[in-house]
Amino acid sequence: MEALLVRKLGDPTLPPNVSENSPFDLSTSHPIPNLGSPTSVRVRVKATSLNFANYLQVLGKYQEKPPLPFIPGSDYSGVVDAVGPNVTKFKIGDPVCSFVALGSFAQFIVADQSDLFRVPDGCDLVAAGALPVAYGTSHVALVHRAQLRPNQVLMVLGAAGGVGLSAVQIGKVCGATVIAVARGNEKVQFLKSSGVDHVVDLSNANVIESVKGFLKSRKLKGVDVLYDPVGGKLTKDSMKLLNWGAQILVIGFASEEVPVIPANIALVKNWTIHGLYWGSHKIYQPNVLGDSLKELLSWLSKGLITINISHTFSLAEVRIFGIYHFLNPEKSKKRS
C-alpha cells in the first residue's frame, strides 16, 4: 500500500521524495496492516485531514514525540475492508471514521471496533474525515468544559483556521453570540457568510476597540467564553474584554508565544481557565470523546454543521503548509 513516512524530523513544507532535505518518504510498497485482534477492523482510508498537531509532529515540536520512522495523521474516514471474527458492530463496506495518534496518512489502517464510529447515511466521507480532531476539540472545549449556553458571548481567536471555524459553528449551534477574530478580507467575508455576529479583521482593526463597539451596540457587558488557539499578544488584549466569571479555553499557541494569564486578575474576576489537550481524553475520559463524536456526526447528518474542504490532494502531493485534506491516489482530485 501507499503510506507517507516521516524518516527524519524537518521542514514539513517540503513535498515527499523531492529532495534529501524533505522529512517525508512516500512508500508505495508499505505492508498492509494485519488485523491485530479478534475485534480489529481494517479500514480503507478515503480521506484524512491535516491538523496543526501534524505539522508540529514533523518538526519535532509536539508534546508527544514518536520514534522514527512514523506515519503521521490523526483523524480519518473510510470504508471497512476486513473484520476480525469477533467484530459485531461493523461489516465490510460500512462507512466509518475515527482518529489515532499516528498512522492515517496511508491507504489502510487498523483499529479496534470500539474506536470506530459509523458515518450516518448521506454524510460525505471526505467531510467525515475532517471531523474528529478539529470539531472534536471545539465540541469538548465548548460543550463539555465551558458548558456554553444560549445567549452567552463567545469570542473565537484564529476563527478562520480549522479549530476556529469549528468553534464558530458549534457556538452558533449552542445559541451563543459569536465574535470571530481573523486577519484578511477573504477570511472576514467567509466568516460573515458563516453567520457570525461580529468579525474583527486584525489587518485593519484594533480587537479591543472593535469588540467593545459591538458589545455596546448589543448592550452586552463582555465576553463570557474566550476560545484561544493563538496565544501571544492577542490573548493579552482579549482578556481586557472578558466578563466577571468568564471562562478561558486554552487550545494552542499558533502564534508560537505562550501567553501569561495573571493569576491575580483571574482571582478578582473569578475567571476559570481550562487547558484543553483533546487527545488525552482518550486515556482519561474516553466516554467524553465517544459521546462528543456521536453528537457531532448527528449534527453533520442534520446539516447543523458543515465541513469546509478547501483542497484535496493525493499522498504524493502532500506538503504541510496549511490545513488540507488528502484522498487516496485513485480518488485524488483538487477542489478550489
Secondary structure as GFF3:
##gff-version 3
##sequence-region A 1 336
A	DSSP	beta_strand	3	6	.	.	.	ID=ss1
A	DSSP	beta_strand	24	27	.	.	.	ID=ss2
A	DSSP	beta_strand	40	49	.	.	.	ID=ss3
A	DSSP	alpha_helix	52	59	.	.	.	ID=ss4
A	DSSP	beta_strand	75	83	.	.	.	ID=ss5
A	DSSP	beta_strand	95	99	.	.	.	ID=ss6
A	DSSP	beta_strand	108	112	.	.	.	ID=ss7
A	DSSP	three_ten_helix	113	115	.	.	.	ID=ss8
A	DSSP	beta_strand	117	118	.	.	.	ID=ss9
A	DSSP	alpha_helix	125	129	.	.	.	ID=ss10
A	DSSP	alpha_helix	132	139	.	.	.	ID=ss11
A	DSSP	pi_helix	140	145	.	.	.	ID=ss12
A	DSSP	beta_strand	153	156	.	.	.	ID=ss13
A	DSSP	alpha_helix	162	173	.	.	.	ID=ss14
A	DSSP	beta_strand	177	182	.	.	.	ID=ss15
A	DSSP	alpha_helix	185	193	.	.	.	ID=ss16
A	DSSP	beta_strand	198	201	.	.	.	ID=ss17
A	DSSP	alpha_helix	207	217	.	.	.	ID=ss18
A	DSSP	beta_strand	223	228	.	.	.	ID=ss19
A	DSSP	alpha_helix	232	238	.	.	.	ID=ss20
A	DSSP	three_ten_helix	239	241	.	.	.	ID=ss21
A	DSSP	beta_strand	242	250	.	.	.	ID=ss22
A	DSSP	alpha_helix	263	268	.	.	.	ID=ss23
A	DSSP	beta_strand	272	275	.	.	.	ID=ss24
A	DSSP	three_ten_helix	278	280	.	.	.	ID=ss25
A	DSSP	alpha_helix	281	284	.	.	.	ID=ss26
A	DSSP	alpha_helix	286	302	.	.	.	ID=ss27
A	DSSP	beta_strand	312	313	.	.	.	ID=ss28
A	DSSP	three_ten_helix	315	317	.	.	.	ID=ss29
A	DSSP	beta_strand	325	327	.	.	.	ID=ss30
A	DSSP	three_ten_helix	329	331	.	.	.	ID=ss31
###
